[in-house]
Amino acid sequence: MQDSAMWVSASHENGLVLPAVPEDINGTCRVVLFGPPGIGKTTAAGVLGRRLERPVVRLAPRPQDAQVPYAGLLELALALRPLPAARELATGLDEAAGRPASPDVAGPALRLRRQTAALLRDAPPMTLVVDNAQWLDADSAAVLGWALRLAPDLPVIAAERTWRPGAAGHWCGEDAYAVRVPPLTCPQVATLLSSHGLAHREVTRVHAGSGGNPALALALAQVRGHTAAVPVTEDAGVDPVLPPPARQLVGAWLDTVSAEVQDLLTLAALDDRPGPDLLCRLAGPAAENLLAEAEAAGLVDLQQPGGTVRFTASAIAGELVARQPGHARRRLHARLAGASRDGVRRDRHSVLAADDSEPLAGHQAAGAAVRARLRGEHALAAELSLLAAQRTPHDAGDLFTERALTAVRDAARCGDLSRSRAAARLVLGHDTTAAQRIDALIALIDASGQHLHGADELFADALHAAAGRSDLTAQILIRQSIWANVNEGDPERACALADRAADLAEAAGDTTTTVMALTMQARVRRILGHPDAATTLSRALSLPRTAHLPVNATPQHLAARHALFDDRPEETRTALLPLLVEAERTGDAEATVDILRGLAEAELRAGRCARALDHADRAQALTDAAALSPAPACYTSALVEGAARRTDLALAHARRGVDTARQEDNKVFLSRNLFALGHLLLAADRPKEALQALKEVRALEELQRVRDPSVLRWHPELAETLVALGRLSQAQGLLDDTRRTASALGRDTVLPPLERVQALLDAACGDYDTAARRLTDAADRLHHLPLERGRTLLALSHTERRGRRRASARAAAHSAADLFTAHQALPWARTAARTLARLQDTPAGTTDPRLTSAEQRCAELAAAGASNRDIATALTVSVKTVEATLTRVYRKLGLNSRIQLAHTFTRARE
């Protein structure tokens, strides 16, 4: 039994999200699709059946059919009833059913096998699909398995719930191809739920709750006929109750394993980080086999770092816990406390095992939260802090308030909005001081980020509570300034709010708030092109801080970003690395993502594509795990992916970022993701589509009165798009305006890309000599930015080719290809290889002219360092076609490896 890798993508058909069938399944006659209820096996079988382009005969046994002998064969006979062989089989089944028990059972059984084989032989071309094959009765499976051996060319697709590939031969054939239907990714779930109008955070929660199971995702998104997020109660810490359709689906999924497995999984669901060792102490030696059964059913993932047992869908854990009444749950927590060897988790279970009125529970939870915080387990600390507040009597005065405030801060730090809101309600509903109320409201605002609903009312409430306190008012105004810049797209109002906050904080002698306000001032003043932005930032850097600030709100972080704007990536990297350590130490998910994004963009500017990919991937993963707004991470991923790996994935990131930013009304990252989209489309030679995106960027930037052209460099991209579309006067006007602004602000780093586009415009007007001089000068100024230099050299090659100087064009393209290859910028390397191939004197472009044009293109890309999958994407062919083409290339050229191929092409260029 062959076993395929899990499918990893999905296609879209008529607005639906469908599993993508692997390419290597073509030509395989027998396929077993397996996975839990609701994963999409029936849909996948339909996709594959349509691909085989034969009429489909579908059997769909039900649970009650499993105990009825030959029920499956009867369904087959009835499905093919026009055939004489089908009627003969139906008659044989009737006779077998009416015959009394006899010691001679071989005769009828052999007759049924003969009749089934004859039916399959006489049937017209078809594909046999057996859905819900786990309920196919044993007698039918035995007869079908025998008959199918005599019909090896009949395609069969079986879909069933739980089956281990390789454990035993399958009835549909010993050589059946086993395919585990995978869960949907978060973007695919977003597509599936696009008509529900859910916010990104809600989609992320649905994805986590469903584990990517499409049927479960749809069930979780429907509550009493209305769209809703994963049903989590308003009060964090209270177990959610799933809507009935979701409970039914999860129940069916759990019913695929034994009661003993379900009991063990209930214990795992009650622990925040269950491991096999803990479960073995609770269940004994049987735990290993029970976990293996759960893994085979797709309920848990045992391949996590550190050996943690992870539920594939959090709704499974929620349902297991919700089934337990309060007293039973407390007993299970007591068992877990006795078995746990981790002091913090032992205290957690002890608190949860105690009655709500237990006087020492709050103290125990608070102490455990401190220890969890010290060792960097911030999510656990947030849970324990809220438990401590909830288990503290309300008449405990300041102790209750302090514990509730600690819970708000802990939850806000790790992006746990649900617990942050629950803890804030404890503070706001208690008799607290203005400072305490402001502390809670600020933490709630910081935790909410782009998901801050009723912002105006919340800010008004906070300002009312802070009346008469300059320091507290300043803290609120800073948050208002951030909101005005990001969501309202009004940096001038943001600047005014930050100015007022700085004055109030300074008058109150609050240097920490002053630093934060000055940093915000410097941020928006740079955007607006104010000449004193750098002076303001220097002042913020010089002031001492007496309290903690989020790392991404510090002047050090802003200084690193400004260095990146000024094309000093090494300085940016040096400044951000220690900030990353601090952000990770404090468990601040949003700050960590911001630092990783900055590092990714700095490494990309410096030409270290592999490092940039690593940082961008980490930022994207943390964004999805913490349910942060994906717009910032998508912007960075789009830029990095498009330069270093795959344009199609980069475009997907950019489009996801655009959609999310529109939904969240985040104008800053709407501009950025549209810029990334336009840049990628231009690089893919799709200027008409690029123009639409880049024109919207210009409109947004003008609406926000963004003056500094170094912050978001859409100007040369739009100008190049206009040149490509023949709108030369518009391009010239944009270039002239941008040059004037850049020169007035002293942004000299903006000029080389503008010179590149000016040269393309000169060439479009026929002045190839001036264009070549401009490009050569621009390339000489970009040695510290290798990808920008490579792009300029590509433009030089195109210009020289248009000027009929093919030798110079080849030299420039060769230099660009070498540069991109050395820096692992694969999409650009492929572009340079194609440019170089068009400039070769012989069709092959190597020492052997016998290569076809298709072989030449494939070999050029391989020699440039592209993988087979990258080549397949670039040439719009399958990976197998690439492999076959390269095999022919190696044979014709007498080569054995890609290294030899690269050397051969390098010598040919020289």
C-alpha positions, -999 to +999 in steps of 0.1 A: +000+000+000+015+033-011+011+063+011+011+098-002+021+129+015-007+150+029-023+173+004-012+208+013-034+231-008-069+238-019-086+249-051-116+271-056-146+260-077-178+280-079-169+299-048-163+267-028-130+256-012-121+222-025-092+199-016-065+200-042-058+165-057-021+157-059-006+156-094+012+123-088-022+106-083-029+107-120-028+072-136-034+055-102-064+032-104-070+027-067-071+055-042-081+055-005-090+089+009-091+090+047-097+115+074-121+125+102-158+134+097-163+167+079-127+169+065-140+169+029-134+133+017-167+132-002-158+165-020-123+152-026-136+120-042-158+141-064-128+163-075-108+132-083-137+115-100-142+144-123-105+145-132-106+109-143-133+119-169-155+088-165-190+083-153-191+078-116-210+049-098-213+059-062-219+036-032-226+053+001-233+028+029-248+040+062-240+029+097-269+004+098-256-012+066-223-024+083-241-053+099-261-064+069-243-091+048-239-081+012-256-047+015-228-031-004-230-056-033-268-051-035-263-013-038-237-019-066-262-042-084-290-017-081-267+012-093-260-008-125-294-025-129-297-020-167-269-045-172-278-082-174-249-090-151-263-066-125-297-083-126-280-117-123-260-105-092-292-091-076-309-125-081-279-143-066-281-120-036-318-127-032-312-164-033-283-162-008-305-142+016-334-166+013-314-198+017-315-212+052-282-217+071-262-245+056-229-261+064-221-257+026-215-219+023-187-221-002-209-226-032-231-195-029-200-174-019-181-185-050-212-178-071-214-142-058-177-137-065-182-149-101-212-127-106-195-096-092-164-101-113-187-105-144-205-073-136-173-053-132-160-069-165-192-061-185-197-026-170-190+003-194-160+026-185-167+041-151-151+051-118-164+033-087-166+056-057-173+040-023-181+068+002-183+061+040-163+030+032-159+024+070-195+012+069-191-012+040-201-046+053-173-072+056-190-097+032-192-071+004-157-059+011-144-095+007-162-102-025-154-067-040-117-071-031-115-105-049-134-092-080-114-061-083-082-081-085-096-094-119-104-058-130-071-040-125-080-012-149-112-002-131-106+031-111-118+028-075-119+057-050-127+047-014-133+074+013-133+064+049-127+079+083-098+062+101-073+039+085-036+034+088-018+032+055+005+003+054-011-015+084-028-040+061-039-045+026-070-026+016-100-044+000-098-021-031-063-033-039-029-041-025-013-012-045-040+013-035-027+049-031-035+062+004-042+099+007-049+117+040-072+146+032-056+176+051-072+204+070-077+238+055-052+265+063-063+297+079-066+317+046-086+288+031-110+289+061-113+326+055-123+319+019-147+293+030-164+317+055-161+348+032-199+352+030-202+352+068-186+386+073-164+375+102-135+397+113-100+382+109-097+375+147-129+356+145-118+336+115-086+328+133-106+315+162-128+294+139-097+280+123-082+271+157-115+257+169-121+236+138-085+226+132-092+234+095-120+208+093-144+226+068-176+211+081-167+219+117-156+255+107-190+261+091-208+247+122-188+269+145-195+300+124-233+294+127-250+302+160-288+304+160-288+312+124-265+342+127-228+344+120-205+344+150-170+336+161-160+304+177-185+303+206-164+314+235-182+329+265-176+365+274-160+355+306-126+339+299-119+308+319-155+296+316-156+266+292-173+273+259-204+254+248-203+245+212-234+250+190-254+218+185-242+211+149-206+214+160-212+192+191-227+166+168-198+166+144-172+165+172-191+137+189-191+117+157-153+123+154-148+112+190-169+081+184-143+068+160-122+059+191-128+038+222-142+051+254-108+045+270-092+069+245-119+095+252-112+093+289-075+098+284-081+127+260-103+143+286-074+144+310-052+159+283-079+185+275-078+197+312-040+203+311-026+233+292+004+214+279-002+176+282+027+153+275+029+115+271+048+112+304+020+128+323-006+107+306+013+075+311+015+083+349-023+086+348-033+057+325-003+034+329+013+014+300-019+014+279-015+052+274+009+047+244-015+026+225-044+048+234-026+079+221-017+061+189-054+053+184-062+090+189-035+101+165-047+076+138-082+092+141-068+126+136-078+138+170-043+147+183-009+155+169+019+138+187+047+153+166+050+186+185+083+200+197+089+189+232+065+159+229+034+178+238+001+162+229-018+188+208-055+186+198-058+191+161-090+212+168-095+230+200-132+223+198-124+186+206-108+196+239-137+220+246-163+193+240-145+168+262-143+193+290-179+205+286-192+169+289-178+168+325-200+182+352-183+205+378-177+179+405-163+154+380-140+180+365-126+189+399-119+153+406-100+150+373-080+182+381-071+166+415-058+136+397-037+158+374-024+177+403-012+145+419+005+133+387+021+166+376+058+171+382+057+207+372+051+229+402+033+257+384+009+233+366+004+213+398-007+245+415-030+253+385-047+220+388-050+223+426-067+257+422-091+243+396-098+212+418-108+234+448-142+249+454-146+285+443-149+295+480-116+280+490-098+310+507-062+300+497-069+293+460-064+329+450-031+331+468-019+299+453-029+310+417-012+344+421+021+327+433+020+303+403+014+332+379+045+349+392+066+318+386+051+312+351+059+348+342+095+345+354+101+315+332+085+331+301+052+311+300+031+342+295-001+326+283-001+304+314+006+334+335-024+352+320-047+323+328-033+320+364-035+357+370-072+358+360-078+327+382-061+345+411-084+376+406-115+355+402-107+335+434-100+366+455-129+379+475-142+412+462-141+427+497-104+421+498-100+458+487-067+467+471-056+430+468-085+422+446-079+452+424-042+446+421-047+410+411-073+420+385-049+447+371-021+421+369-045+398+350-053+426+325-016+433+319-006+397+316-034+390+291-026+421+271+010+413+269+004+380+252-025+392+231-052+373+249-081+397+243-107+375+259-090+373+292-080+410+290-116+420+287-127+397+315-101+411+339-108+447+328-145+441+337-134+430+372-116+463+376-142+486+361-170+469+380-152+474+414-147+505+435-113+515+421-093+547+417-090+567+385-054+555+380-065+519+383-094+524+359-071+541+334-045+513+338-072+487+330-086+507+301-051+513+286-042+476+289-075+468+272-068+493+244-033+479+239-046+443+238-074+451+214-052+466+187-071+466+154-100+448+171-110+478+192-147+482+189-164+515+200-131+533+201-145+568+204-167+558+234-138+539+250-114+569+246-141+593+259-146+571+290-109+569+296-104+607+293-133+613+316-118+589+342-084+607+338-098+642+342-074+664+363-045+640+359-021+652+333+000+620+333-030+597+328-045+620+302-012+619+283-013+581+282-048+581+267-039+607+241-009+586+229-033+557+222-057+581+204-027+594+184-019+558+173-055+552+164-058+584+144-027+575+124-034+538+117-072+536+115-083+571+106-054+577+083-049+612+097-013+617+107-018+655+112-044+648+139-021+621+153+007+645+154-014+671+173-025+645+198+011+634+203+022+670+208-004+675+235+004+642+252+041+652+253+034+686+268+011+671+295+035+642+304+065+666+306+045+690+328+036+661+351+073+650+353+064+616+338+095+609+317+084+574+305+051+588+291+071+617+277+094+593+258+064+575+244+048+607+233+079+621+217+085+588+199+050+590+184+056+626+175+088+617+156+070+588+138+042+610+124+065+640+118+087+618+096+056+607+076+046+643+072+080+655+062+086+678+091+122+688+093+124+684+131+115+647+131+151+636+137+155+662+165+124+649+182+136+613+180+170+623+194+153+639+223+132+608+230+164+587+229+181+609+254+155+608+281+156+582+309+126+558+314+115+548+349+089+522+337+086+495+311+075+504+276+064+479+249+095+473+228+078+485+196+069+517+213+104+527+222+125+553+204+151+526+198+127+507+176+117+538+157+153+547+152+159+513+137+129+517+113+142+552+102+176+537+095+158+512+072+140+540+055+174+556+049+188+524+034+211+515+063+200+478+068+231+468+088+224+496+113+188+484+115+197+448+121+222+457+148+195+478+166+167+453+163+184+421+175+186+431+212+150+444+209+139+410+197+154+393+227+136+417+250+103+413+232+105+375+233+115+377+270+085+397+280+061+376+258+048+406+239+035+389+207+027+421+188+061+436+196+079+404+186+061+404+153+070+440+146+107+433+154+108+402+132+092+422+104+118+449+107+146+423+107+131+405+076+129+438+057+165+448+067+179+414+057+161+416+024+175+451+017+210+437+025+205+408+002+204+380+028+173+364+014+174+331+035+175+351+067+148+374+055+126+344+048+132+329+083+122+361+100+092+367+078+080+331+083+083+334+121+064+367+121+036+351+100+034+321+123+033+341+155+007+364+139-016+335+132-009+318+165-017+349+185-047+360+163-031+393+156-041+414+126-024+396+096-020+428+076+015+438+088+029+403+086+013+398+052+030+430+039+064+418+049+058+382+037+047+395+003+079+415-001+102+388+011+085+359-006+083+378-039+120+385-039+133+353-024+110+323-031+077+323-050+057+350-067+024+332-065+026+328-027+038+364-024+007+376-043-015+355-020+001+372+010-004+407-005-041+400-013-048+386+021-032+417+036-053+440+014-085+422+023-078+423+060-067+459+061-099+469+042-120+449+067-102+464+097-101+499+082-063+500+087-052+526+062-015+524+069-013+487+060-038+490+033-014+513+015+015+489+022-001+458+010-014+475-021+021+487-027+034+451-023+007+439-047+015+465-073+053+458-070+048+421-075+024+425-104+049+448-121+077+423-116+055+396-131+051+418-162+014+426-155+015+464-156-022+470-161-031+452-129-001+468-111-014+502-122-048+497-104-031+488-071-004+515-073-029+543-082-049+534-051-017+536-030-011+571-044-047+581-035-044+568+000-010+584+006-023+617-007-054+614+015-032+608+045-009+637+035+022+614+036+050+636+022+083+617+029+090+594-002+114+572+018+087+557+041+068+537+013+086+537-020+056+534-043+067+564-065+093+546-087+070+515-090+041+536-102+064+556-126+078+524-141+043+510-145+033+542-164+064+539-186+055+502-194+020+513-204+033+542-226+020+570-203+053+588-205+042+624-196+025+611-164+056+592-155+078+622-160+056+644-139+056+619-110+094+615-112+100+653-112+076+658-082+092+630-062+128+642-069+119+677-057+104+664-025+133+639-018+159+666-024+141+691-002+139+666+026+175+653+021+163+618+012+191+610-012+186+572-009+153+576-028+171+590-059+188+558-075+154+540-080+140+572-095+171+574-118+164+538-129+129+546-140+141+579-156+165+558-177+137+535-188+117+566-198+147+580-217+150+547-235+113+547-243+120+581-260+149+566-279+178+582-259+196+550-252+230+566-244+217+588-217+196+559-203+227+536-201+247+563-184+220+569-158+217+532-151+254+526-148+257+555-123+227+543-103+241+508-101+274+521-089+255+538-060+238+506-049+266+482-040+252+480-004+218+470-017+224+440-040+188+433-050+183+469-060+216+468-079+205+437-097+172+452-107+191+482-120+214+460-140+184+442-155+171+476-166+205+483-181+204+450-200+170+458-215+181+493-224+213+481-241+193+455-260+169+481-273+200+501-283+212+471-303+243+467-281+238+430-274+273+423-259+267+450-233+232+438-227+245+402-221+272+415-197+246+434-177+222+405-176+250+381-167+260+404-138+223+406-126+219+368-128+250+362-108+240+388-082+205+374-078+217+338-077+244+346-051+218+362-029+192+335-034+167+358-049+151+331-070+123+349-087+146+377-098+173+350-108+147+334-130+139+367-146+176+374-152+180+339-167+152+344-191+166+378-201+201+362-207+186+333-227+170+358-251+204+374-257+224+343-264+239+340-299+229+303-303+195+287-295+210+267-267+231+294-251+257+267-241+285+248-257+259+223-271+234+236-297+212+205-296+190+217-267+155+226-276+141+260-266+121+244-238+152+225-226+172+257-228+148+276-206+146+248-181+184+244-179+190+282-175+167+283-145+182+252-130+217+267-135+205+299-118+197+279-087+159+274-090+143+243-076+123+219-098+091+233-082+102+269-089+110+260-125+076+243-129+059+274-116+079+297-139+073+276-170+037+266-161+044+229-163+044+200-139+073+190-117+075+157-135+079+175-168+108+195-153+125+164-140+122+147-175+135+178-193+165+181-170+172+144-175+174+150-213+196+181-208+221+161-186+222+133-212+227+156-241+254+176-224+271+146-207+265+160-172+256+144-139+246+172-115+233+207-112+267+219-101+282+207-134+252+223-152+259+257-135+296+255-144+287+247-180+264+277-184+288+300-166+316+290-190+292+295-219+284+330-208+320+339-204 
